[in-house]
Amino acid sequence: MSHPANALPEPPDREAEDAFGSSGRGYWVRLRTLVLLRWTAILGQAAAILVAWRYYAIDLDLVPSLLVVGAAVAVNVAAEVAFPLNTRLSDRAAFLTLLFDTSQLALLLYLTGGLNNPFALLILAPATIAATALPARATVFLGTVTIALVTFLAFVHEPLATRDGAAITVPAIFGFGYWLAIVIGVVFLGLYARRVASEIRMMSEALLATQMALAREQKLTDLGGVIAAAAHELGTPLATIKVASAELARELDDRPDLQDDARLIRDQADRCRDILRSMGRAGKEDLHLRSAPFSALVREAAEPHLGRGKVLHFDLGDEPGASDRQPQVLRKPEIVHGLRNLVQNAVDFARAEVWVDADWGERDLAVTISDDGHGYPAHLLGRIGEPFLPRRRDDSADRRPEYDGMGLGLFIAKTLLERTGARLSFENGSDPFLTEEERPARSGAVVTVSWPRGRIEVTDRGGLGENRPIV
């Protein structure tokens, strides 16, 4: 489907989940993190109980309350003794840990006034942590348990009173409002934390794929230098082998069988010389050609996709007799790989033709890549460049949103090109709902990449333009 040099890293499988909801990507949370959070909660709970009992004369059932706090202490101590603190918890272990924290806090609230206790708000914490670290099913289950416990505490709890018998309650409407606020908090904070954490993980995975792609492109460039050096070093021994085999063939006129072997050695030495000469030429180009004409750079990026069954039209301004002088630009791996991904995307979804146009003016250099396909769907046009765009299963198979690689491939291209100072725009060449007769030739996706000349152009003096390119 793509040129081997342009193959993209496989995106993570976001579909496969077991019955528990684990996506196979667990072990996000360290045991040390949850242990430290629990110690903080234990200190806060103990301090709140003792201050309320000692300084505010609230008639708490002190022994059961401290026993509940002690249960959390025991679990923490057991965790520290049984496991190294740098242990990363599986999804299941993290879920059970947070479920214990929720249940322990709910039991403590039952003994200390239920929702009349202002610290009831802290029951949001485990559900919020679950939203950032656990699979969706585990998060929903823990959120449901939290809401159920809060609802139970709204009706069933030990009443709060001072030691002189005065009851501590809030008006019913405030109690209902407090319950509703906690329920909404569980839902809203869970959704908000999960969305933010999910986007951070997706971006981290996509950036990792981008770094892998750039490292691969850089390796190919470095390999050219190794090939050039090898071709140079092996030239002399191959020449010696050729001379020796030629002399040996002349000395073996009376031994035709051995003479044929000597000639074979000479012929194979010639073949090795030709191969190394070709490799050395390519290697020297990669090693020494740190800059290239703008049109040559664009053509190099598109070249791997010339033989993939689609017609590529080039308008690069490099025709003989062109009036404008061809600008020399830095031959950066980011530019080559980024443009190559964009051309690959166009070839993948073109019906028959792809156009690659280069243009330059006094201030800017630009490349436009367009095709005759269906174009980008309107609902994704504003999101192109985001990694791992969701698949729309209800679209027809020949439409661009069905391509799972589109999100990651375009994200890599966009990220690499923007590192060199490029600006990218994505649009459609025509309305995708036009009939076949009404559609223009370039009816599909249109991607325009432009750079300020000073970011990538090399001047006559061998230096850069007005601004240094981003490294």
Disulfide bonds with the S-S distance in Angstrom:
none
